[in-house]
Amino acid sequence: MTRRAIDFIEQSGDQPWVLHLSYIKPHWPYVAPAPYHAICGPEDVLPVKQHQSIAWPITNAR
């Protein structure tokens, strides 16, 4: 995501632009309204990669 954002900024030149880059999950509601909910299916979404080295302490609690 970061690389694509940087590419976007570099390609914008002197033109006005806006960019919102979020590294956290989307906010509620999680279900998009029609027709957007049908654009991507579960097979199009990459699996979540969880790295314990950067996890919040609560996720490491047993």
C-alpha positions in Angstrom: 0.0 0.0 0.0 2.8 2.4 0.9 4.5 1.8 -2.4 1.3 2.5 -4.4 0.7 5.6 -2.4 4.2 6.9 -3.1 3.8 6.1 -6.8 0.5 8.0 -6.8 2.1 11.1 -5.2 5.1 11.0 -7.6 2.9 10.7 -10.6 0.6 13.5 -9.6 3.2 16.2 -10.5 1.9 19.7 -9.9 -1.7 18.6 -10.1 -3.8 18.9 -6.9 -4.4 15.6 -5.2 -5.8 13.9 -2.1 -4.8 10.6 -0.6 -6.1 8.7 2.4 -3.9 5.8 3.3 -5.1 3.7 6.3 -3.2 0.8 7.8 -6.0 -0.2 10.1 -9.2 -2.1 9.4 -12.3 -0.2 8.1 -14.8 1.3 10.5 -18.3 0.1 11.1 -20.4 -0.8 9.1 -18.3 -3.6 7.6 -20.8 -4.5 4.9 -20.8 -2.3 1.9 -24.1 -1.3 0.3 -25.1 -2.5 -3.2 -23.6 -2.4 -5.7 -20.2 -2.3 -3.9 -20.6 -5.4 -1.9 -20.6 -7.5 -5.1 -17.4 -6.0 -6.6 -15.0 -8.3 -4.7 -15.7 -11.8 -3.5 -14.0 -13.7 -0.7 -11.6 -15.3 -3.2 -10.3 -11.8 -4.1 -9.3 -10.9 -0.6 -5.8 -11.8 0.6 -5.6 -13.7 3.9 -4.7 -11.7 7.0 -1.1 -12.1 8.0 -0.6 -11.8 11.7 2.9 -11.3 13.1 3.3 -11.9 16.8 6.3 -9.6 16.9 4.2 -6.5 16.2 1.0 -7.7 17.9 -0.7 -5.8 20.7 0.1 -7.2 24.1 -3.5 -8.3 24.5 -3.3 -10.6 21.5 -0.3 -12.4 23.1 -2.2 -13.0 26.4 -3.1 -16.6 27.1 
